Amino acid sequence: MAKGTIIFRADGGANLGMGHFIRSLALAEMLNQAFNCIFATRNPSEYQLKEISSVCHKYINLSNDDEHYLQFLNILTGNEIVVLDNYFFSTDYQRAIRAKGCKLVCIDDLNEIHFVADMIINHSIGADPSVYSKETYTKVLTGLDFALLRQPYFQDDASFDEKKYGAVIIMGGTDPLDLSSKTLHILNQIKFPKPIVVVGKVNSTFHGNNSINVSHFEHLSSFQILSLMRTSEFGLLPASTVSIEACAARLPFICGYFVENQKKNYDSIKEQELAICIGDWTKIGSLSLCAAIKKITTPDTIRRVTKNQVKMLDRKSNIRLVNAFLEL
């Protein structure tokens, strides 16, 4: 029997961030054995092209202006499953895709518009399917049972004899508010004694007069990021997809938020005690960060947090999602 085709439509970059791109790519990686996976995007970087080629069977480069909407519709034959992941795709655009005869899946964590898709995926912790405005036929898959994770995060826990880093900082692929540098400045002020690793952008003005040991990496693979998580004592992370990856890696972490669409996930992380939560990252000071570090490094907190992570995320979302797509 011939495989079906799925076309993933998501963008990433300095203005949009990388969240939509990364979680769509994670879903494609889960599905690429059961389906022919095609990724359609605009203005991809070399890093994005490399990641797409490692997962998908084909790549489509769309126009970087508003022509991309019609351009994408004209590509569709009606035999595909389409996965949309961005907040600018309207209800009318969903209707236009379904009018082509395609099955439609939307990845969404805002629930701000009406959905006519066949399925909605929201892997935010504690997401409520009943809040969506949708058609009666629309399935809604929510929570960590449907976590959109890259393949390495489904592997069994690896055993490491020692932790190479005291802390790992990951503020996203673009870090538009330069929170990595802000956090490093605070750690420098409090003279954090252990090595620190930063994944993502760091403002060049930070490097120079500092008393802390910092390693810095960009454009890492999912396996490399997982390895850094597993060789770090704790993480300093936003309540974005990286917080879900940390739960899968069983990494104790300090969690905050810096944009509104992270707030619901943050509140659920706090409620479920999956991390030590410190509020708005843009307002964090040395006293609050010191207190959080003291908490997250105590044996009792480490045991409680990792136990809750194991309870909430069983690392079987790939199986559930493959089955859900086969049923479309």
C-alpha positions as CSV (number, residue, x, y, z in Angstrom):
1,M,0.0,0.0,0.0
2,A,1.4,3.4,-1.0
3,K,2.2,5.8,1.8
4,G,0.1,9.0,2.2
5,T,1.7,12.4,1.9
6,I,1.8,15.1,4.6
7,I,2.9,18.6,3.8
8,F,4.0,20.6,6.9
9,R,3.6,24.4,6.6
10,A,5.7,26.3,9.2
11,D,8.2,29.1,9.3
12,G,11.0,30.1,11.7
13,G,13.5,33.0,12.0
14,A,14.6,36.0,14.0
15,N,11.1,37.7,13.9
16,L,8.9,34.6,14.3
17,G,11.2,32.6,16.6
18,M,11.9,28.9,16.0
19,G,9.1,27.3,18.0
20,H,6.7,26.7,15.2
21,F,9.5,25.3,13.0
22,I,10.9,23.0,15.6
23,R,7.7,21.4,16.8
24,S,6.5,20.9,13.2
25,L,9.8,19.2,12.4
26,A,9.5,17.1,15.5
27,L,6.0,15.9,14.3
28,A,7.5,15.2,10.8
29,E,10.2,13.1,12.3
30,M,7.6,11.0,14.2
31,L,5.6,10.4,11.0
32,N,8.3,10.0,8.3
33,Q,8.3,6.2,8.4
34,A,4.5,6.0,7.9
35,F,4.1,8.9,5.5
36,N,6.0,10.8,2.8
37,C,6.8,14.1,4.6
38,I,7.2,17.4,2.8
39,F,8.2,20.6,4.5
40,A,7.1,24.0,3.0
41,T,8.6,27.1,4.5
42,R,9.9,30.6,3.7
43,N,13.4,31.9,3.7
44,P,15.0,29.0,5.7
45,S,18.5,29.3,7.1
46,E,21.2,26.8,6.3
47,Y,20.6,25.3,9.7
48,Q,16.9,24.9,8.9
49,L,17.6,23.3,5.5
50,K,19.9,20.8,7.2
51,E,17.3,19.9,9.7
52,I,14.6,19.5,7.1
53,S,16.8,17.3,4.9
54,S,17.5,15.0,7.8
55,V,13.8,14.4,8.5
56,C,11.7,15.1,5.4
57,H,11.6,13.5,1.9
58,K,11.2,16.9,0.1
59,Y,11.4,20.6,0.8
60,I,9.4,23.4,-0.8
61,N,10.7,27.0,-0.8
62,L,7.8,29.5,-0.6
63,S,7.8,33.2,-1.5
64,N,8.8,35.5,1.4
65,D,6.0,37.9,0.7
66,D,2.2,37.5,1.0
67,E,2.2,35.5,-2.3
68,H,3.0,32.4,-0.1
69,Y,-0.6,31.9,0.8
70,L,-1.8,31.4,-2.7
71,Q,1.4,29.7,-3.8
72,F,0.9,27.0,-1.2
73,L,-2.7,26.5,-2.1
74,N,-1.8,26.0,-5.7
75,I,0.7,23.2,-4.8
76,L,-2.1,21.1,-3.2
77,T,-3.7,18.3,-5.2
78,G,-6.3,17.3,-2.6
79,N,-4.7,14.0,-1.7
80,E,-2.5,15.3,1.1
81,I,-2.7,15.8,4.8
82,V,-1.7,19.4,5.5
83,V,-0.2,20.5,8.9
84,L,-0.4,24.2,9.6
85,D,1.6,25.8,12.4
86,N,1.5,29.5,12.8
87,Y,-0.8,32.1,14.3
88,F,-1.4,34.0,11.0
89,F,-3.3,31.2,9.3
90,S,-7.0,32.3,9.4
91,T,-10.2,30.3,9.5
92,D,-10.8,31.2,5.9
93,Y,-7.4,29.8,4.9
94,Q,-8.2,26.6,6.7
95,R,-11.4,26.4,4.7
96,A,-9.5,27.0,1.4
97,I,-7.2,24.0,2.2
98,R,-10.1,21.7,3.0
99,A,-11.9,22.9,-0.1
100,K,-9.0,21.4,-2.0
101,G,-10.0,18.0,-0.6
102,C,-7.1,17.8,1.9
103,K,-7.3,16.7,5.5
104,L,-6.1,19.5,7.7
105,V,-4.3,19.4,11.1
106,C,-3.5,22.6,13.0
107,I,-0.8,22.9,15.7
108,D,-2.1,25.7,18.0
109,D,-1.7,26.8,21.6
110,L,-3.6,30.1,21.5
111,N,-7.2,29.0,20.6
112,E,-8.0,32.5,19.4
113,I,-9.9,31.7,16.2
114,H,-12.5,29.2,15.0
115,F,-11.1,26.0,13.6
116,V,-12.4,23.9,10.8
117,A,-9.5,21.5,10.8
118,D,-9.9,17.8,11.1
119,M,-7.6,17.8,14.1
120,I,-5.9,20.3,16.5
121,I,-2.7,19.5,18.4
122,N,-1.8,21.5,21.5
123,H,0.9,19.8,23.5
124,S,1.0,22.5,26.2
125,I,0.9,21.1,29.7
126,G,-2.7,21.1,31.1
127,A,-4.2,22.4,27.8
128,D,-8.0,22.2,27.9
129,P,-9.6,20.8,24.7
130,S,-13.0,22.2,25.6
131,V,-11.9,25.9,25.1
132,Y,-11.5,25.5,21.3
133,S,-14.1,27.0,19.0
134,K,-14.3,24.2,16.4
135,E,-16.5,22.1,14.2
136,T,-18.2,19.0,15.6
137,Y,-15.9,16.7,13.5
138,T,-12.7,18.3,14.8
139,K,-10.6,16.1,17.1
140,V,-8.5,17.9,19.7
141,L,-5.3,16.3,21.1
142,T,-3.9,18.1,24.1
143,G,-1.2,17.8,26.8
144,L,2.0,15.8,27.2
145,D,0.4,12.6,25.9
146,F,0.9,14.3,22.5
147,A,4.2,16.0,23.2
148,L,6.0,17.1,20.0
149,L,9.5,15.9,20.6
150,R,12.5,15.1,18.4
151,Q,13.5,11.4,18.3
152,P,16.3,11.4,20.9
153,Y,13.9,12.4,23.6
154,F,12.1,9.1,23.3
155,Q,15.2,7.1,24.2
156,D,15.6,5.5,27.6
157,D,17.5,7.5,30.2
158,A,21.2,7.4,29.7
159,S,23.5,7.0,32.7
160,F,26.2,9.7,33.2
161,D,28.8,9.3,35.9
162,E,29.3,13.0,36.3
163,K,27.6,16.3,35.5
164,K,29.9,18.4,33.3
165,Y,27.9,21.6,33.8
166,G,26.3,23.2,36.7
167,A,23.6,24.8,34.6
168,V,22.3,24.8,31.0
169,I,20.7,28.0,29.7
170,I,18.3,27.7,26.6
171,M,16.2,30.7,25.8
172,G,15.2,29.7,22.3
173,G,16.9,29.7,18.9
174,T,16.6,33.5,18.5
175,D,16.4,34.8,22.0
176,P,15.0,38.2,20.9
177,L,15.1,39.8,24.4
178,D,18.7,38.6,25.0
179,L,17.7,36.8,28.1
180,S,20.7,34.5,27.9
181,S,23.0,37.4,28.4
182,K,20.8,38.8,31.2
183,T,20.8,35.5,33.0
184,L,24.6,35.2,32.6
185,H,25.1,38.7,34.0
186,I,23.1,37.7,37.1
187,L,25.1,34.4,37.5
188,N,28.3,36.5,37.2
189,Q,27.1,38.9,39.9
190,I,26.4,36.0,42.3
191,K,29.7,34.3,41.3
192,F,28.0,31.0,40.3
193,P,30.8,28.5,41.0
194,K,30.2,25.8,38.4
195,P,30.6,25.7,34.6
196,I,27.6,26.9,32.6
197,V,26.6,26.0,29.0
198,V,24.4,28.3,26.8
199,V,22.5,27.1,23.8
200,G,21.5,29.9,21.4
201,K,22.4,33.5,20.9
202,V,24.5,35.4,23.4
203,N,25.1,39.2,23.2
204,S,28.7,39.7,22.4
205,T,29.0,42.4,25.1
206,F,28.7,39.8,27.8
207,H,32.1,38.2,26.9
208,G,35.0,39.8,28.6
209,N,35.1,40.7,32.3
210,N,33.3,37.9,34.1
211,S,34.1,35.4,36.8
212,I,32.2,32.5,35.5
213,N,33.1,29.6,33.2
214,V,30.8,29.7,30.2
215,S,30.6,27.5,27.1
216,H,28.4,28.6,24.2
217,F,26.9,26.6,21.3
218,E,24.5,27.5,18.5
219,H,22.6,25.4,15.9
220,L,22.9,22.2,17.8
221,S,21.1,19.0,16.8
222,S,18.4,17.6,19.1
223,F,20.7,14.8,20.2
224,Q,23.4,17.4,21.2
225,I,20.9,19.5,23.2
226,L,19.7,16.4,25.0
227,S,23.3,15.4,25.8
228,L,23.8,18.9,27.3
229,M,20.7,18.6,29.4
230,R,21.7,15.2,30.7
231,T,25.2,16.4,31.7
232,S,23.9,19.5,33.5
233,E,22.7,19.7,37.1
234,F,19.8,21.9,36.2
235,G,18.3,24.1,33.4
236,L,17.3,27.8,33.2
237,L,14.5,27.7,30.6
238,P,11.4,29.5,29.4
239,A,7.9,27.7,29.4
240,S,8.2,27.0,25.7
241,T,8.7,23.6,23.9
242,V,12.2,23.4,25.5
243,S,10.5,23.0,28.9
244,I,8.7,20.0,27.5
245,E,12.0,18.6,26.2
246,A,13.5,19.1,29.7
247,C,10.7,17.1,31.2
248,A,11.4,14.3,28.7
249,A,15.1,14.5,29.6
250,R,14.2,14.4,33.3
251,L,16.2,17.6,33.8
252,P,15.4,19.6,37.0
253,F,15.0,23.2,35.8
254,I,14.1,26.8,36.8
255,C,11.3,28.0,34.6
256,G,10.0,31.4,33.6
257,Y,8.1,33.0,30.8
258,F,8.8,36.0,28.5
259,V,5.8,36.1,26.1
260,E,2.1,35.8,26.7
261,N,1.7,32.5,24.8
262,Q,4.1,30.8,27.3
263,K,2.0,31.9,30.4
264,K,-0.6,29.0,30.3
265,N,2.2,26.4,30.0
266,Y,4.1,28.1,32.8
267,D,1.1,28.0,35.1
268,S,0.6,24.3,34.4
269,I,4.3,23.6,35.0
270,K,4.0,25.4,38.3
271,E,0.8,23.6,39.3
272,Q,2.2,20.2,38.5
273,E,5.6,21.0,40.2
274,L,7.6,20.1,37.2
275,A,10.2,22.8,37.9
276,I,11.0,25.7,40.2
277,C,9.0,28.6,38.8
278,I,10.1,32.2,39.0
279,G,7.7,34.2,36.9
280,D,8.6,36.7,34.2
281,W,12.2,36.2,33.0
282,T,12.5,39.8,32.0
283,K,12.0,40.9,35.6
284,I,14.3,38.3,37.3
285,G,16.9,39.7,39.8
286,S,19.8,38.2,41.6
287,L,17.9,37.5,44.9
288,S,15.1,35.5,43.2
289,L,17.5,33.6,41.0
290,C,19.7,32.7,44.0
291,A,16.7,31.4,45.9
292,A,15.6,29.3,42.9
293,I,19.0,27.8,42.4
294,K,19.2,26.9,46.1
295,K,15.8,25.1,45.8
296,I,16.5,23.3,42.5
297,T,19.8,21.8,43.7
298,T,18.5,20.2,46.9
299,P,18.1,16.4,46.7
300,D,14.4,16.5,47.9
301,T,13.5,19.0,45.1
302,I,15.4,17.0,42.5
303,R,13.6,13.8,43.5
304,R,10.1,15.5,43.5
305,V,10.5,17.3,40.2
306,T,11.9,14.3,38.3
307,K,9.2,12.1,39.8
308,N,6.5,14.5,38.6
309,Q,8.1,14.7,35.1
310,V,8.1,10.9,34.8
311,K,4.4,10.8,35.9
312,M,3.3,13.5,33.4
313,L,5.3,12.5,30.4
314,D,5.6,8.9,29.5
315,R,7.6,9.4,26.2
316,K,5.0,7.5,24.1
317,S,3.5,10.5,22.3
318,N,5.1,9.4,19.0
319,I,3.1,6.2,19.0
320,R,-0.2,8.1,19.8
321,L,0.4,10.7,17.1
322,V,1.3,8.1,14.4
323,N,-2.0,6.3,15.1
324,A,-4.0,9.6,15.1
325,F,-2.7,10.5,11.6
326,L,-3.3,7.0,10.3
327,E,-6.9,7.4,11.4
328,L,-7.5,10.6,9.4
